[in-house]
């Protein structure tokens, strides 16, 4: 079943000019089946695919390939994010990488590579949305109708990120029939020149995906776009993160660029109360290792002043240099590996613990047990009350194939580092630097309680 179309439109109230609030209606196309506006293209093409062999964007096509009975080879530039590559591979797609930023006429372009691969495969079809002869003029008709339904009798500005040019050309042509005075604004990353010379070589220096291209598009006529707004990577990524934090929206970097461009155009044109619609192409969930990764944003210098302040507050200022020692944790209660399962359960019940460190005869920590795990083992007759608890403990990695890696947390560990540890773990075992003695057990609840006491939470 395909869930495409009828995506929500959310009004965002953004800072405007002269202390006025600018309202932008964000059309959330990431609410489509695979989280992209390209689902509409895929659905339009899918009916003709078997008979005529049109190509659609890889992820949207891959999601439908199993039910339609065909295999997909995705030819993608090296600039494509690893998050998207993982998604394609999970769907059984074969990946072929090509250099980014080469001429469209080059033998190394993704267009040429796709054609060479297809020429050696029986019944292979090359799908390329940027080829004008394959571009369906009506594939964005449903989106245009939804925008009309949301906007009613009045729409002043349409803002669309541009890659192949299909979306902005299709939407513009449909919407101008209803709104003759509509201004259409195209959004590009800094460095892209999609409306320039057809065969002009481009140096792909931008990181944002879904807008910009490695060759100029032929879909867009000279009169179809009223204004072009170029957006830097920093503004695209930072705006997307602000939308996530301030509005609960989940735009990808291209969506951040669209909203930034909408605000920039409104300021340039002196629009205070215009009806503006910005199309949000795809979802933040496709950018787990980039847009949603604070460390990556800092490393790539993509955080604007406001976002940088927020990240630094979360990483450093929020904890004001405090360490685990400042939590004033009670001394750890431990159990020896030779102790019985029943003894370990009794301790956890008495102390209301959900986990318990396990030590050896030299009092060195060798693992831990969960209350729920032990109860399940006993209830399922996989363990008896008198067996040594070490048989059912989680062991730390020792280099001999055991699975859990032990990260040393000491009293000197900063609370910022501890908070990052809790992003993946439910509890930390505090030891000395040599990991000889277990000193305390700490959970995220202890950290929240400490921050509450300092009025930082």
Steps between C-alpha positions, in 0.01 A plus 500: 500500500635842403442796731560795270333840495272697731806612695440759773564870464626670818514875552834610646520841664852628443677823593443748218607859437438794732402270787218352293418131487523328162265208438618225267286196422734202487373216282643193676581268211709283731172355621480297177573126502881510487533850643543693177320705237640251249236248607258694282730457201542130573126442523440685174763292321425163654200434276711533184821348637455144382381599153694818425797495737513840662749559785413656835710604800671200660353491851143559384541230235679257731210509747273367225741261325416184698125516442550591134747218439806689375854562620656843545856618439548853634770710336571778749775761539759473776337798673191291589478451877579164659159510670332482162738232379416286804129543431543397137707195593243396760246497218720270292632764261839459333706819538735648240686819596615764251716812544311810611507820299598359157349625176175337396671408171791328675540123476523500880170681560223304664296531181771340284583232757133403529470467124813281480372270774158474336651417160647181645182379671201335339174695535675776693339843518682825571293742702623859511261768620730775374441388139229725362358236270420283801370774726125470564341843502210379716683313775475804729135573419380336823740711706386816323136412572579451869675837517196665341273328749716621790544853364148578382461812286832661588861394444782749444825303503605140436845396621648175364843341526638420155695194388371367166256788475198275456324599821532876460402491132207265557367680805551841346310412182206352693475766769526799268177389337329570834726783619618704196701743715684222685872556554704180466829491694766237430739393776856389427809434711789743476716396205223349290415660166215284385352773281826582323682344206374149426843338492677725746730303734398532861715464808271335749605676815168480683400229746122539499326231295180510289575845361765594248628262236817407313362642175255770397137401464295527181163486676493867597425771247631852537161637605400223742698617805465857627789495744789278604621483859836338568536358852821404676543157657523662842167680456334186359613265776456750782152600388397135481623444856316810625179374339547164670557656840261795488207358300526123529527471121743250344639659182820388333770758413323585172186581701707727720627671184144549374384667822812717516444603137133579566596737779784652294273562202231657717756738649645590159154560349372686805216254555346523844169318465540290185364148470814288449519124446836320530531139393698283745654230280617234742545388859766552764485127569704442183788698654568326831879525471508858369215740573407327827861453611629791710863387473478485120342845479775647715774320307359629169445854638130489406350645818398865498544713811165401654542129433861510617386655827236228544747220430766645726244540775399136469859379481675724750324794660200294604725306740737787586804276523342261749618139514364169623649570842262796538201264484592373848390146420468235769762225506431215260338181623651201321461123484768238442481288189488189714192625687171338414237641269264510800745712700536748217123529462454548874750787502333675208155457654614626839688801359254563213782468245440414136865406438781368715878494440668158515854467637755218512687367806744794471207742510560605141187572301446238229141571390149581617151352520158645432213422735264444205743262327549284809128485570427398142768229512360356823137524392584334169688215671823603328663569838461359848515703818816326622715543189794747502385838380805537277344251259228752419683831524585734215873485452717787386719475194837341578630443149386136490180543303277618783254762391480794738769766486577657837529878495686626803295747706689642797421766763694745277287432190318818398123501514498608135679176410269304730196650325635381163551154652133492600397556138571129447498347850260488792757484781870569558731325744744739662846353560853616562710583193646148490154341526592306811222602736135580436433820693141586406215444258353803325192538279354785296258558788797596722615746235154655462463530877836679522410740218162570660673595824709750305195627308654389171223259405 
